[in-house]
Amino acid sequence: MESSIPPEGSAPEPADRRTGGLKQPTGRPRQPSLAQLRAFAAVAEHLHFRDAAAAISMSQPALSGAVAALEEALGIQLFERTTRKVLLSPAGERLAARARTVLDAVGAFMEEAEAARAPFTGVLRLGVIPTVAPYLLPAVLRLVHDSYPDLDLQVHEEQTFSLLDGITSGRLDLLLLAVPAGAPGLVELPLFDEDFVLVTPRDHALAGRTDLPRGVLRELDLLLLDEGHCLRDQALDICREAGRVPGGPVTTSAAGLSTLVQLVGGGMGVTLLPDTAVDVEAARSAGLATARFTGPAPSRRIALAMRSGAARQGEFEELAEALRSALSGLPVRIVR
């Protein structure tokens, strides 16, 4: 058995004042466990082993062993123990605050993980096209407020090309837009179909009609949104289906639907609006009227879109079903 007594004639090795005589480990200190850090932080707070053990629901022998193991792993004496009291050593003073910071960070990490496991909590970044946002968002926001109060909904109104880039890059989580979007890697959850309505000046020959054939679109002075709006492309597709010659009389001079209908009210032409926008936009001017097509009327489909394999797919599918119910009072045909 190896003797701990120094050889005769040699002087005892002095204790390192920083470590309290503990043998320093070779190389880097060993990584402490969370249990050791909790024990250390508890004793540092209470300066009493029995009280510290009770505070963290640990037996006193286990707590003492955890602190001793931590001191051995670090090669540092953390406490000065006497028969009457426990004091932090200078090294213990320095490390106690660090231990508490680590434990607080681990606690926050676990809270965030718990929140991530719970549906409809945390941040949801929703991208919406401009021809949908003003007319559907009131119902969407009301649904989120009433049914998902812990959901932090962040709305981004952008044109389709920007939204598709955002969801592909991970900047956005979910889209509300007209489909098909024509982008790979997307899963579309259809919500509803809605008809297009012709908006005209009040004194226009077609004002008020409910039996318009699509062929009337061939020769009308049609006002459209600027390039980049999917509604412009949809309107042009409808016109092509009606037999309108490409390059016909089309005036593009509006960045939004509000401006577009004001131009119609001023007698500059006619335009196509999705039915959900009619009540809001046609009410802006007394000089506007509407006309409707015979069935099947030209229409568009609105859907939620998410990345294929999205971690929150089940949550998004549940949200889509809730939205279908919330939007059923609008002039739309719900799609399931």
C-alpha positions in Angstrom: 0.0 0.0 0.0 1.4 3.4 -1.0 2.2 5.6 2.0 1.0 9.2 2.1 3.9 10.2 4.4 6.6 12.2 2.6 10.0 10.4 2.3 12.4 11.1 5.2 14.4 14.3 4.7 11.9 15.9 2.3 9.7 18.8 3.1 5.8 18.4 2.9 4.4 19.7 -0.4 2.7 23.1 0.3 -1.1 23.3 -0.3 -2.2 25.5 -3.2 -4.1 28.4 -1.7 -6.4 28.6 -4.6 -7.5 24.9 -4.5 -7.4 24.4 -0.7 -5.0 21.6 -1.0 -7.0 19.6 -3.5 -5.0 17.7 -6.0 -5.5 19.5 -9.4 -6.6 17.2 -12.2 -4.3 16.8 -15.1 -5.4 18.5 -18.3 -8.6 20.5 -18.4 -11.2 20.1 -15.6 -13.9 17.5 -16.1 -17.3 18.7 -17.3 -19.6 19.1 -14.3 -23.0 17.5 -14.2 -26.2 19.5 -13.8 -26.8 17.7 -10.5 -23.4 18.9 -9.2 -24.1 22.5 -10.3 -27.6 22.4 -8.7 -26.0 21.2 -5.4 -23.3 23.8 -5.5 -25.7 26.6 -6.3 -28.1 25.6 -3.5 -25.3 25.4 -0.9 -23.9 28.8 -2.2 -27.3 30.3 -1.7 -28.2 28.8 1.8 -24.7 28.3 3.2 -26.1 25.3 5.0 -26.0 21.8 3.7 -29.2 20.6 5.3 -31.2 23.6 4.2 -29.7 23.4 0.7 -30.6 19.7 0.4 -34.2 20.4 1.4 -34.5 23.3 -1.1 -33.7 21.1 -4.1 -35.3 17.9 -2.7 -32.0 16.0 -2.4 -30.8 13.9 0.5 -28.0 15.6 2.5 -25.4 12.8 1.8 -26.2 13.0 -1.9 -25.8 16.8 -1.9 -22.5 16.6 0.0 -21.3 14.0 -2.4 -22.2 16.1 -5.4 -20.4 19.1 -4.1 -17.3 17.0 -3.2 -17.4 15.4 -6.7 -17.6 18.9 -8.3 -14.6 20.1 -6.3 -12.6 17.1 -7.3 -13.6 17.5 -10.9 -12.6 21.1 -11.0 -9.6 20.8 -8.7 -10.9 23.8 -6.7 -12.2 24.1 -3.1 -15.6 25.8 -3.4 -16.4 26.1 0.4 -14.7 26.6 3.6 -16.3 24.3 6.2 -16.1 24.7 9.9 -18.1 23.0 12.7 -20.3 26.0 13.0 -20.8 27.4 9.4 -20.1 27.1 5.7 -18.5 29.9 3.7 -17.8 30.3 0.1 -14.1 30.2 -0.8 -12.8 33.0 -3.1 -13.1 30.6 -6.0 -16.5 29.6 -4.9 -17.6 33.2 -4.9 -16.5 33.6 -8.5 -18.1 30.4 -9.7 -21.4 30.6 -7.8 -22.9 33.3 -10.1 -21.7 31.4 -13.2 -23.4 28.2 -11.9 -26.7 30.1 -11.4 -26.4 31.6 -14.9 -26.0 28.1 -16.4 -28.9 26.7 -14.4 -31.2 29.6 -15.4 -30.2 29.0 -19.1 -31.0 25.3 -18.8 -34.3 26.1 -17.2 -35.2 28.6 -20.0 -34.2 26.0 -22.6 -36.5 23.4 -21.1 -39.4 25.9 -20.9 -38.9 26.7 -24.6 -38.8 23.0 -25.4 -42.1 22.5 -23.5 -43.7 25.4 -25.3 -42.5 23.9 -28.7 -44.2 20.6 -27.8 -47.5 22.4 -27.1 -49.5 23.2 -30.2 -50.4 26.8 -31.1 -47.8 28.4 -28.9 -44.7 30.5 -29.8 -44.2 32.4 -33.0 -46.1 31.8 -36.3 -44.9 33.9 -39.2 -47.8 34.1 -41.7 -47.3 35.5 -45.2 -50.4 36.9 -46.9 -50.9 38.3 -50.4 -52.3 41.9 -50.7 -55.5 40.9 -52.4 -56.4 38.7 -49.5 -55.0 40.4 -46.4 -57.5 43.3 -45.9 -60.5 41.1 -46.4 -59.6 37.9 -44.6 -57.3 39.1 -41.8 -60.1 40.3 -39.5 -61.5 36.8 -39.4 -58.1 35.2 -39.1 -57.0 37.5 -36.2 -60.3 37.0 -34.4 -59.9 33.3 -34.6 -56.3 33.4 -33.3 -57.3 35.8 -30.5 -60.3 33.6 -29.4 -59.0 30.1 -30.0 -55.2 30.3 -29.8 -54.3 33.1 -27.3 -50.8 31.7 -26.7 -49.9 31.9 -30.4 -47.7 34.8 -31.4 -49.0 35.5 -34.9 -46.8 37.7 -37.0 -48.3 38.8 -40.3 -46.2 39.7 -43.4 -48.1 41.2 -46.4 -46.1 40.6 -49.6 -46.5 39.7 -53.2 -46.6 36.0 -54.1 -43.0 35.8 -55.4 -41.7 37.2 -52.2 -43.8 34.9 -50.0 -42.6 31.9 -51.9 -39.0 32.9 -51.4 -39.7 33.5 -47.7 -41.2 30.1 -47.0 -38.4 28.4 -49.0 -35.7 30.2 -47.1 -37.4 29.6 -43.7 -38.2 33.3 -43.1 -41.9 32.5 -43.1 -43.8 29.5 -41.7 -47.1 29.5 -43.4 -48.7 31.3 -46.4 -52.2 32.5 -47.2 -52.4 32.9 -51.0 -54.1 32.0 -54.2 -53.2 28.6 -55.6 -51.8 26.7 -57.3 -48.6 28.6 -56.5 -46.5 26.6 -58.9 -43.6 26.2 -56.5 -42.0 22.8 -55.7 -41.8 21.6 -52.1 -45.1 23.2 -51.0 -48.1 21.5 -49.5 -51.4 23.3 -50.1 -54.3 23.2 -47.7 -57.3 24.6 -49.7 -59.7 26.8 -47.8 -62.3 28.1 -50.3 -63.1 29.1 -53.9 -64.5 32.6 -54.6 -66.0 34.1 -57.8 -64.7 37.1 -59.6 -67.1 40.1 -59.9 -67.0 42.7 -62.6 -66.8 46.2 -61.1 -68.0 49.0 -63.4 -69.0 52.7 -63.3 -72.5 53.1 -62.1 -73.7 54.3 -65.5 -72.0 51.5 -67.4 -74.2 49.4 -69.8 -73.3 46.2 -67.9 -73.9 47.6 -64.4 -76.2 45.5 -62.2 -76.4 42.5 -64.6 -76.2 39.0 -63.1 -76.0 37.0 -66.4 -72.7 38.1 -67.9 -71.1 35.7 -70.4 -67.3 35.6 -70.1 -67.2 36.8 -73.7 -67.9 40.3 -72.6 -64.3 40.5 -71.4 -63.0 40.5 -75.0 -63.4 44.1 -75.7 -63.8 45.9 -72.3 -61.3 48.5 -71.2 -59.9 46.4 -68.4 -57.9 47.9 -65.5 -55.5 45.6 -63.8 -53.0 45.6 -60.9 -49.3 46.2 -61.5 -46.9 43.4 -62.5 -46.1 41.0 -59.7 -49.6 40.7 -58.3 -51.1 37.2 -58.8 -54.5 38.7 -59.2 -53.3 40.4 -62.4 -52.2 37.1 -63.8 -55.4 35.4 -62.8 -57.4 38.2 -64.5 -55.4 37.8 -67.7 -55.9 34.1 -67.7 -59.7 34.6 -67.4 -59.5 37.0 -70.3 -57.6 34.6 -72.5 -60.1 31.9 -71.7 -62.8 34.3 -72.8 -61.1 34.8 -76.1 -59.5 38.1 -75.5 -56.6 38.8 -77.9 -53.3 39.1 -76.1 -52.1 42.7 -76.2 -55.6 44.1 -76.3 -56.6 47.3 -74.5 -55.4 46.8 -70.9 -54.4 49.7 -68.7 -52.1 48.8 -65.8 -51.9 51.8 -63.4 -52.7 50.6 -59.9 -50.6 49.1 -57.1 -53.6 48.1 -55.0 -57.3 47.3 -55.3 -58.4 50.5 -53.5 -56.7 52.6 -56.2 -58.1 50.3 -58.9 -61.7 50.8 -58.0 -61.2 54.5 -57.7 -60.1 54.5 -61.3 -63.2 52.6 -62.2 -65.4 55.0 -60.4 -63.7 57.8 -62.4 -64.8 56.2 -65.6 -61.5 55.0 -66.8 -62.6 51.4 -67.3 -63.8 48.2 -65.5 -62.0 45.7 -63.4 -62.3 42.2 -61.8 -62.5 41.9 -58.1 -62.6 38.7 -55.9 -66.0 38.5 -54.2 -64.5 38.9 -50.7 -63.2 42.3 -51.7 -66.4 43.7 -53.2 -68.2 44.9 -50.1 -65.1 46.7 -48.8 -63.9 48.2 -52.1 -67.2 48.9 -53.9 -68.4 50.9 -50.9 -65.5 53.4 -51.3 -67.3 55.3 -54.1 -70.9 56.0 -54.9 -70.0 55.9 -58.6 -69.4 52.1 -58.6 -71.6 49.2 -59.6 -71.1 45.4 -60.0 -72.1 42.8 -62.5 -71.9 39.0 -62.0 -71.2 36.2 -64.5 -73.3 33.2 -65.3 -72.2 30.0 -63.8 -69.7 28.7 -63.7 -68.2 32.1 -63.0 -64.5 32.7 -63.2 -63.0 32.1 -59.8 -59.9 31.6 -57.7 -58.9 29.2 -54.9 -57.4 30.4 -51.6 -55.3 28.1 -49.5 -52.8 27.8 -46.7 -49.4 26.6 -48.0 -46.5 25.1 -45.9 -43.2 23.5 -46.6 -43.4 19.8 -47.4 -42.5 17.9 -44.2 -43.0 20.9 -42.0 -42.6 20.1 -38.3 -45.9 21.8 -37.5 -47.9 20.1 -40.2 -50.5 18.7 -37.9 -50.9 22.1 -36.3 -51.3 23.8 -39.6 -53.9 21.3 -40.8 -55.9 21.9 -37.6 -55.6 25.7 -38.3 -56.9 25.3 -41.8 -60.0 23.4 -40.6 -60.7 26.1 -38.0 -60.3 28.8 -40.7 -62.8 27.1 -43.0 -65.4 27.4 -40.3 -64.4 31.0 -39.4 -64.6 32.1 -43.1 -67.9 30.3 -43.9 -69.8 33.6 -43.5 -68.0 35.2 -46.4 -69.2 35.0 -50.1 -67.1 31.9 -50.7 -67.4 28.1 -51.3 -65.6 26.2 -48.6 -63.2 23.5 -49.9 -62.2 20.5 -47.7 
